[in-house]
Each structure stands twice: as structure tokens, then as C-alpha cells.
Amino acid sequence: MRADPSPPSLDTVRQWAAALGFASAGVARLEIADAEPGLRAWLEAGWHGTMDYMARHADLRVHPTRLVPGAVSALMVRMDYTPEDPAWVDHAWATLAESERAYVARYALGRDYHKVVRARLQRLADQIAQAMGPYGYRVFCDSAPVMEVELARRAGLGWRGKHTLLIDRSHGSSFFLGTLYTDLDWPETGESSAHCGRCTRCITVCPTGAIVEPYRLDARRCIAYLTIESAEPIPRELRPALGNRIFGCDDCQLVCPWNGFAQPSVVQDFAPRQGLDHATLVELFGWDQTTFEARTAGSSIRRIGHLRWLRNIAVALGNLSSDTGPDVIEAARAALRARLDHPSPLVREHVEWALERLDSGGLAGLDPNPTEPEG
């Protein structure tokens, strides 16, 4: 703990943070051992799937000072990625309804948020040092065993929704979190009250039933996990539910009424790149590895690699709606056949599945935006 010199006030830090594109900032004390039982129960249920690092580093998550000795507080920041388009939710649903188009989670349409948030948070950390002299700190953005949502909740940046994401009344849930562990003795800013009430829209809308109960997510069924985190074959029984989602899923956020209040991002890095907000599945399936690496440079999509990219799109092609035009169906078949002899067994198996689906009529036509449930 530091006694002198005094750190800048939180109001001052918030002003600096806003100038760097952060929508809000708050402080949480690094005393979160009471979160351990919930984390352990989640791990013991096996809901982390193949994310073994979640179990390996669980101790560091609930005991932050073992990760950063001497740390006392966490400065939590929030950066919006909401598109400038005021009808972004409607347009996202429209893309999901066009089965020949690829759906990429809105957060991944622009630059890699890990790099953007960390770079700007580092600048904020440097600004604090310039004002008070050297101090102990470490910057994170979804890059280490840190309980970011829990810390952000304790710092007053929002409440945890039933889909397990953080929600703010005036910003919805379409934002990134950054964490700055420090040895500065800032007071905790206090928690926000929760406002989900009886609403269960996020639970009902989940295509794969991954939200098994309020505040409990079985990652093994989550489309974000299946298309990004997992390197294994996508379970056959879950493939139809993926629809045209090739990288992540936004359904639980799109249906959340609080995202009607989301604020457009002031950070241009998150604007769509490479036409990924309107690309077709056939077009993206045609990318070879060189093209994939070039077109996804600087994007969080690149981390899944070309094989998982093809795996995901093959499933989406197999999910083409039966009412899609015959020309599109035939183009999909041709694209898939061209990958039948791919050297990767992972790719080949998903291509074969997709061709079988198309030959059997594909989907009868799913409504990606079902009638909103009561709540």
C-alpha cells in the first residue's frame, strides 16, 4: 500500500479516461475471495469445457495479489463498441435472417479489442505515473486470469445480467472491460443496483440453451465457445442451432431491452472492416490461408486460425435455409465440394456434414428473432 505521494483523484482519472475513449471508470478493492465458491462450482460442473486454463489459474482469479503482489485496487474501465448505426440491433437480426450471409459477433467486426483497450489503458496508466511518480501496476484486457466482470460489478460499472455479462442502464452490454491492478489505495466506488427484474429474454433466446439458469452459463453449449474457444469438432446435435453464426453470437444481447440505450462507440477502431458486416458465406469460405491471414490482420478473428474458420463456415453453409435461391444453394455445394479433399480431418468432416444437410433439404427456415417472451 502506498502512503505518499497521493494518487490523482478518481474524478481526475475519469476525465483522462474519457479523453482516451473510455465510457466510465470505477475502483474495486482486490478482496474478492468470496467469489471463489461460485467459480469452483462452475468448474466442478465442467461448464468450462476445454478451457483448461480456467481451472489451472482459478486461484489467481480469486486471489489477485498472487498474480500481482502488492496490488491493492483495480481501476476498471469500460469502452463501448456499439455501432454508430442507430438501428444496429434490427440490422443484426436482419443478417441472421439471411442464411446466405455470414454473421460475425458485433464486437469482432473491427480491430482486435485486446490491443485497442490495452494500449489505451496503458496510456492512462502512464498518465497517472506522470502525475504522481512511479507506482506499481499491471494492465489487463481479457488477457490473464482476472475476474473482470466481477471486479467491474464491484466498481459500479454495471450489474451482472442473467446471461452473465455486465449491463449498464445507459450503455447496455455492448462494451469491453479493461483492468488496471494497482498498489494505489483508492476507495471502492460502490456497486450498481441490478435491473433485470423478471425478464428472461436472454435465457429464452439462446439458440443452444447455453444459459442453463439465471447467471449460469454452460460454455460447452455457447456458440461463442463452439466457434472461437473450442478447437474440437462442433457437436453434431448443436450444429443446426448455429445458423449462419461463424464467429461468436450476440442473441442474448440483441434481445436485451437495455441495449436499446447503448451508446455509439467513440472509438473508430471498432468500425466494421473487410466488409464482414455484409459478406456472404460462400465468399468467406473461399479464402485460402494466405487470404485469411491478410484479411484478418489486426482482428480478434485471426486467433481462431484458418481451419476453425473453415469449420465454422462449413456448418453455416449446411444451415442454408431451404427457401434460399437455387443459385445460392448450388454455389454453396460447389464451394463445399472444393474442400472435400482438404488435408484437415476437422474441415473434411464438417464439409461432409454440410453437403449431407444441403442434399436433405437443409433448414426449413429458422426465425432468428423469435417472439419476445414475457418478462
QUINORPE-V740791 format. One record per run of one state. SS is the DSSP state (a for helix, b for strand, c for the rest). FROM is the first residue (numbers start at 1). TO is the last residue. Records with the same first field share a line. If there is no record, write none. Layout:
SS: FROM-TO + FROM-TO
This chain:
c: 1-9 + 20-23 + 30-32 + 45-51 + 57-57 + 63-63 + 67-72 + 81-87 + 98-100 + 102-102 + 105-105 + 109-112 + 133-136 + 141-147 + 155-158 + 161-165 + 169-171 + 173-174 + 183-200 + 206-210 + 214-215 + 218-218 + 222-222 + 230-235 + 243-244 + 248-250 + 255-256 + 262-267 + 271-279 + 286-288 + 296-299 + 319-320 + 322-325 + 338-344 + 360-362 + 364-375
a: 10-19 + 33-44 + 52-56 + 58-62 + 64-66 + 88-97 + 106-108 + 113-132 + 148-154 + 201-205 + 219-221 + 223-229 + 236-242 + 251-254 + 257-261 + 268-270 + 281-285 + 289-295 + 300-318 + 326-337 + 345-359
b: 24-29 + 73-80 + 101-101 + 103-104 + 137-140 + 159-160 + 166-168 + 172-172 + 175-182 + 211-213 + 216-217 + 245-247 + 280-280 + 321-321 + 363-363
